[in-house]
Amino acid sequence: MLKKVGAKEERVKAPTVFLFDIDGTLLLSGGAGRRSFEAAFVQVCGRRDACAHFSFGGMTDRAIARTGLTAIGRDADAATIDALIEAYLVLLHDAVAKSPVFTVMPNAHATVEALRTNADFAVGLGTGNVRRGANVKLARAELAHLFDFGGFGCDYEDRAELLRKGAERGAAKLGVNAAEARVVVIGDTPRDVAAALAIGAECIGVGTGGVAPSELLALGAVAAFASLAEDGALDALVG
Ligand SMILES: [Mg+2]
């Protein structure tokens, strides 16, 4: 944050909440999430094609379940969505453990660890994964121990609402109201940008999920980088 003091600009400390997306931002599960959802639809609905025609990028788990159910003409009631997500979580353990191309993004550990050293920062997750699924993926990436709060796909189906919840939890850790904190969402899809803007947060985009940084910037990200390892990425996060 910059504050005008006389003729000079002086940097002042600002309580900041960071909300990291998981898939495409901190790691890539190598399709383990998609394979698990597809297998869950076979178990629960007897259909292998429910998710064949849409990308999961930036979607919350409950929105994936709802979209798949709608695609095969089934009622997307809460009980069926819950059943799909339970089946998905059982399958995900094995799928993540066995995924041959599971990838941790460059500088993911270093970035999170650097931010965590600042007492004015709360470093959490802003993810469409339900919390248990997030933990499975982060555990294989050896990142789980670095995150003790977030907004998750089990909090809300709507991505903006789960980010708002994550921002509230992070601000509470810093002893401030969410409105008093700078909130920075780090994500890889247009949905991350849109949800961040919807709650008045900054979005910093990364190109590691397949969407070009220039596209994320055009949609309203305040900065965007090829990856967390690009020069300037950590500075942009710190602000
Ligand atoms: Mg993502």
Boltz pocket constraint, residues with backbone or C-beta under 6 A from the ligand:
constraints:
  - pocket:
      binder: B
      contacts: [[A, 21], [A, 22], [A, 23], [A, 24], [A, 25], [A, 57], [A, 58], [A, 187], [A, 188], [A, 189], [A, 209]]
      max_distance: 6.0
